[in-house]
Amino acid sequence: MARLRSGDISLDRGFLPANDPLGRLPHAFQAWEKTAAELPKLLVSDQLRQVLQELPPFDSDQLRSEAEIERAMVILSYLGHAYVWGAKKPSGQLPASLSVPWHRVATLLGRPPVLSYSSYALRNWRRIKADGPIALGNIALLQNFLGGLDEEWFILIHVDIEAKAAPALSSLLHAQQAVAEQDSSSLVNRLATIASSLQAICHTLDRMVENCDPYIYYTRVRPYIHGWKDNPALPEGLVYEGVEEYGGVPQKFRGETGAQSAIIPALDGALGIQHEHDALRIYLMEMREYMPPRHRAFIESVEQGPSIRDYAIEHQAGYPALREAYNECVHLLERFRTTHLDYAGRYIQRQSQQRAANPTEIGTGGTPFMIYLKKHKEETSGHLI
């Protein structure tokens, strides 16, 4: 049975860190922090790559805590992607001054040296009022590429969703416990909490259009979060200069994508929503490699727990509320995926492609996203009882 533990996944915050992300590294990293803060200005200059190459050595041995390591990963990920994608022509190699510390920090965190969802969203926010909620209206980003309302809003929507998912993540564990104890009444109550959390998540996702324009997203936000696996602009991948483990061989890592959030995989696992054993499933499993290891372990533990779906099917005749409660959760999960599919069409597919590095048919994770998202939606609705 999966458990939410202190230092693992917060009962109050779900997959967000138990403590607010660190906003700045110690003085020894001042030059790197200053450059990260100036990134929006450097991206509109022709000095970006030169400035990044001239930074003093990044001494990862001076990082003293997990919070500092995570902050370092945010900075290095943003600067690394800015180096690759921040000029008219993408760079197929990264200088050792960036690649060596990036690889070192990523190794410490158990993730690849590429910008992933954890550094883009989970560890990239602060509260305006320290005693206020982690919610839209009281949160702002710590790090940007170009900055501006659309970029802030796009990422903060995800942070708000993560916060609102906490009750569902906690309740799905209790729901599995109710299955183990053959307690149908408790299971119905827990499913109701999961549904309420999903409703809040869907409401937040609906708000994307308020402050994130599709054209601005596609042309000013999306270009910097691509990776270098299955990307037509970097077909061979990226050379991480100076990283001995790679031996000068180009590496292929996928770009940042919401598929690297552990929320939906955890809910799929708990609700018994299966995806066919095909290329899509392989991709979904690959996305777990970009998650924090503890999040991966949580999903796997949930998947191995008692089956809520099987129990609901077996006991629905004697307890009809079970079927209704289970189907409401599946319906809301389908609704979330339907909205996501709609946004993918509006924000990406229907935009006018101007650069090979920002294709309209391939997602930032390097996949035919419209096909995959449609399949996600259909497979979810297929699990209604």
C-alpha atoms as one frame of an Amber mdcrd trajectory, in Angstrom:
protein
   0.000   0.000   0.000   1.372   3.417  -0.964   1.897   5.939   1.801   2.281
   9.708   1.943   5.185  10.400   4.275   7.005  13.432   5.604   9.832  14.298
   3.222   8.215  12.208   0.481   4.898  13.586  -0.798   3.010  16.166   1.218
  -0.528  15.484   2.388  -1.263  19.179   1.947   0.640  19.799  -1.279   0.595
  16.583  -3.242   3.594  16.459  -5.558   4.662  20.032  -4.828   7.637  20.270
  -2.432   6.748  20.216   1.264   8.553  23.538   1.681   8.369  26.446  -0.753
  11.155  26.274  -3.377  14.404  28.063  -2.628  14.518  31.382  -4.465  18.255
  31.924  -4.618  21.535  30.035  -4.217  24.284  31.164  -1.799  26.717  33.982
  -2.655  29.222  31.588  -4.274  26.749  31.212  -7.163  26.010  34.933  -7.504
  27.183  35.179 -11.121  24.923  32.310 -12.149  21.942  33.738 -10.293  22.505
  37.135 -11.869  22.670  35.628 -15.348  19.519  33.599 -14.737  17.714  36.757
 -13.631  18.868  38.537 -16.788  17.859  35.682 -19.078  14.819  37.503 -20.558
  17.118  40.362 -21.583  19.886  38.104 -22.873  17.428  36.208 -25.067  16.637
  39.369 -27.014  20.336  40.190 -27.460  23.021  38.540 -29.552  25.258  38.027
 -26.502  23.519  35.068 -24.851  25.843  32.204 -25.745  28.985  34.233 -25.168
  27.783  35.356 -21.736  26.940  31.783 -20.756  30.324  30.524 -21.913  32.119
  33.157 -19.820  30.434  32.310 -16.521  32.783  31.228 -13.687  32.899  27.513
 -12.806  29.733  26.183 -11.191  31.003  24.261  -8.145  28.233  21.768  -7.426
  30.194  20.478  -4.403  29.171  23.675  -2.599  25.481  22.774  -2.751  24.518
  21.901   0.816  20.895  20.792   0.721  18.265  19.217  -1.487  16.634  22.646
  -1.821  19.895  24.099  -3.151  20.360  21.189  -5.540  16.826  21.652  -6.870
  17.387  25.401  -7.274  20.623  24.668  -9.139  18.703  22.312 -11.437  16.197
  25.061 -12.234  18.944  27.556 -13.118  21.067  25.137 -15.131  18.042  23.766
 -16.988  16.837  27.206 -18.026  20.313  28.355 -19.022  20.979  25.096 -20.847
  17.803  25.337 -22.901  18.420  29.027 -23.552  21.851  28.138 -24.929  20.427
  25.461 -27.235  17.283  27.259 -28.446  18.032  30.937 -27.802  19.421  31.832
 -31.239  18.150  31.568 -34.806  19.975  28.274 -35.251  19.820  25.661 -32.462
  23.122  24.542 -31.000  23.920  20.852 -31.236  26.451  21.011 -28.447  26.614
  22.478 -24.987  29.862  23.905 -23.528  31.422  22.046 -20.614  30.903  25.040
 -18.327  27.167  24.302 -18.532  26.971  20.601 -19.343  29.281  19.278 -16.602
  27.514  20.873 -13.595  24.120  20.249 -15.175  24.882  16.562 -15.535  26.267
  16.425 -11.993  23.222  18.077 -10.426  20.797  16.012 -12.515  22.555  12.827
 -11.402  22.170  13.849  -7.755  18.421  14.252  -8.354  17.980  11.052 -10.361
  16.795  12.839 -13.481  18.299  13.488 -16.959  20.146  16.774 -17.654  17.283
  18.424 -19.512  14.510  20.816 -18.505  11.747  18.663 -17.059   8.389  19.423
 -15.478   9.833  19.322 -11.971  12.177  22.260 -12.633   9.759  24.062 -14.956
   6.799  24.028 -12.568   7.065  22.039  -9.324  10.185  23.862  -8.096   9.729
  27.167  -9.886   7.312  29.296  -7.862   6.997  31.544  -4.856   4.106  32.944
  -2.904   3.375  36.673  -3.024   2.010  36.588   0.528   3.998  34.031   2.460
   1.008  33.029   4.570  -1.375  32.922   1.604  -2.445  29.888  -0.447  -0.479
  28.188  -3.192  -2.978  29.289  -5.792  -3.422  31.564  -8.772  -3.452  35.130
  -7.530  -0.826  34.469  -4.868   1.981  32.774  -6.791   4.644  33.932  -9.235
   7.528  32.274 -11.050  11.090  32.251  -9.763  12.577  31.826 -13.236  11.486
  32.750 -16.760  12.771  32.515 -20.291  11.312  35.659 -21.870   8.885  36.472
 -19.073   5.543  38.194 -19.469   1.986  37.386 -18.469   1.453  34.479 -20.884
   4.544  32.544 -19.794   3.834  33.166 -16.105   0.198  32.118 -16.439   0.932
  28.991 -18.472   3.285  27.600 -15.838   1.367  28.842 -12.796  -1.764  27.075
 -14.042   0.186  23.851 -13.597   1.361  24.823 -10.105  -2.228  25.562  -9.069
  -3.335  22.209 -10.496  -0.654  20.415  -8.519  -1.814  22.072  -5.300  -5.459
  21.237  -5.977  -4.558  17.597  -6.653  -3.381  17.026  -3.075  -6.779  15.917
  -1.677  -7.193  13.424  -4.512  -3.736  11.951  -4.015  -4.332  11.532  -0.313
  -7.826  10.112  -0.790  -6.877   7.569  -3.408  -4.623   5.897  -0.838  -7.485
   5.789   1.665  -9.726   4.498  -1.116  -7.387   1.596  -1.715  -7.356   0.957
   2.021 -11.166   0.873   1.973 -11.006  -1.753  -0.771  -8.614  -3.837   1.300
 -11.012  -3.596   4.261 -14.131  -4.267   2.114 -15.592  -0.951   3.301 -17.896
   0.208   0.493 -19.233   3.233   2.371 -15.756   4.582   3.060 -14.743   3.940
  -0.546 -17.686   5.982  -1.847 -16.715   8.863   0.427 -13.102   8.758  -0.717
 -14.124   8.652  -4.377 -16.290  11.719  -3.743 -13.220  13.562  -2.427 -11.221
  12.500  -5.481 -14.030  13.760  -7.728 -14.148  17.090  -5.894 -10.405  17.494
  -6.335 -10.704  16.630 -10.033 -13.436  19.228 -10.441 -11.111  21.857  -8.955
  -8.305  20.746 -11.276 -10.566  20.994 -14.313 -11.721  24.452 -13.252  -8.108
  25.629 -13.052  -7.299  24.149 -16.460 -10.329  25.955 -17.888  -8.712  29.235
 -16.810  -5.715  28.814 -19.121  -7.349  31.000 -21.769  -7.736  33.944 -19.377
  -4.110  35.074 -19.606  -2.293  32.780 -22.025  -2.871  33.590 -25.678  -2.374
  30.681 -28.130  -0.183  32.703 -30.502   2.013  34.070 -27.709   2.341  30.618
 -26.177   3.370  29.055 -29.459   5.836  31.752 -30.520   7.218  33.022 -27.192
   6.782  30.275 -24.596   6.943  26.891 -26.326  10.191  27.286 -28.346  12.427
  27.030 -25.283  11.007  23.882 -23.696  11.679  21.457 -26.545  14.144  18.644
 -25.990  16.516  16.869 -28.327  14.895  13.509 -28.868  12.718  13.059 -31.966
  13.144  16.770 -32.670  13.683  17.512 -36.383  15.943  20.486 -35.600  18.397
  18.303 -33.629  18.028  14.848 -35.165  21.318  13.591 -33.718  20.650  14.893
 -30.216  22.890  17.135 -28.106  26.589  16.797 -27.283  27.320  17.484 -23.624
  30.921  18.622 -23.821  33.158  17.503 -20.966  30.743  14.905 -19.530  32.920
  11.812 -19.333  29.980   9.444 -18.949  28.742  10.411 -22.422  32.129  10.191
 -24.132  31.294  12.870 -26.683  28.297  10.889 -27.992  25.186  13.033 -28.602
  22.418  12.386 -26.083  18.691  12.352 -26.802  16.345  13.576 -24.092  12.727
  14.595 -24.405  11.565  18.133 -23.695   9.412  19.439 -20.873   5.795  18.290
 -20.970   2.873  17.956 -18.586   3.087  14.195 -19.160   5.975  14.345 -16.686
   3.572  15.280 -13.880   2.761  12.325 -11.635  -0.861  13.351 -10.984  -2.595
  11.667 -13.918  -0.478   8.475 -13.863  -1.250   8.114 -10.140  -4.982   8.573
 -10.744  -4.885   6.201 -13.714  -3.153   3.639 -11.521  -5.612   3.972  -8.661
  -8.714   3.950 -10.881  -7.448   1.035 -12.968  -7.336   2.961 -16.238  -5.141
   0.919 -18.544  -3.458   2.022 -21.760  -2.799  -0.451 -24.543   0.678  -1.917
 -24.843   1.743   0.194 -27.796   3.999   3.129 -28.609   1.874   5.436 -26.470
   2.282   3.262 -23.383   6.027   3.067 -23.975   6.120   6.860 -24.117   4.109
   7.227 -20.912   6.478   4.881 -19.105   9.448   6.800 -20.505   8.038  10.023
 -19.040   8.526   8.587 -15.564  12.274   8.745 -16.066  11.953  12.540 -16.011
  10.012  12.609 -12.727  11.610  12.832  -9.269  12.373   9.243  -8.184  10.019
   9.479  -5.208   7.148  10.402  -7.509   7.902   7.419  -9.727   7.947   5.152
  -6.688   4.614   6.546  -5.513   2.937   5.782  -8.838   4.339   2.255  -8.866
   3.163   1.634  -5.315  -0.354   2.843  -6.150  -0.453   0.608  -9.223   0.374
  -2.385  -7.050  -2.349  -1.580  -4.520  -5.874  -3.050  -4.297  -7.980  -2.456
  -7.407 -10.672   0.164  -6.886 -12.132  -0.603 -10.299 -12.432  -4.351  -9.727
 -14.035  -3.789  -6.340 -16.559  -1.308  -7.772 -17.512  -3.735 -10.558 -17.850
  -6.648  -8.145 -19.961  -4.788  -5.562 -22.014  -2.374  -7.708 -25.139  -4.524
  -7.626 -25.316  -4.494  -3.850 -24.053  -0.937  -3.496 -25.105   1.121  -6.571
 -23.470   4.288  -5.223 -20.109   2.655  -5.893 -20.656   2.647  -9.641 -21.817
   6.259  -9.626 -18.883   7.432  -7.519 -16.331   5.565  -9.607 -17.798   6.736
 -12.916 -17.812  10.352 -11.746 -14.052  10.172 -11.193 -13.478   8.596 -14.603
 -15.783  11.133 -16.251 -13.860  14.050 -14.716 -10.549  12.533 -15.726 -11.901
  12.270 -19.275 -13.053  15.903 -19.050  -9.548  16.978 -18.078  -8.087  15.110
 -21.038 -10.740  16.523 -23.382  -9.794  20.075 -22.395  -6.120  19.240 -22.798
  -6.780  17.882 -26.279  -8.707  21.039 -27.195  -5.861  23.251 -25.991  -3.309
  21.215 -27.933  -5.257  21.941 -31.093  -5.736  25.639 -30.376  -2.318  26.426
 -28.911  -0.144  24.282 -31.183  -1.651  22.400 -34.121  -3.561  25.336 -35.578
  -0.662  27.770 -35.261   1.478  28.673 -38.265   4.819  26.891 -38.165   7.744
  29.179 -38.941  10.725  27.174 -37.670  11.609  23.496 -37.826  12.653  23.758
 -34.181   9.039  24.451 -33.157   6.914  21.984 -35.166   3.124  22.013 -35.028
   2.752  18.245 -35.409   5.216  17.173 -32.722   4.888  17.905 -29.013   7.645
  19.260 -26.801   8.123  15.662 -25.686   8.808  14.680 -29.296   5.561  12.806
 -29.976   2.597  13.093 -32.385   0.705  14.699 -29.515  -2.772  15.016 -31.078
  -2.900  11.285 -31.804  -1.658  10.451 -28.324  -3.972  12.851 -26.486  -7.009
  11.637 -28.420  -6.083   8.063 -27.569  -5.682   9.019 -23.882  -9.186  10.450
 -23.885 -10.770   7.459 -25.608  -9.033   4.936 -23.376 -10.215   6.822 -20.299
 -13.882   6.939 -21.336 -13.652   3.242 -22.174 -13.257   2.469 -18.469 -16.674
   3.761 -17.437 -18.589   0.985 -15.682
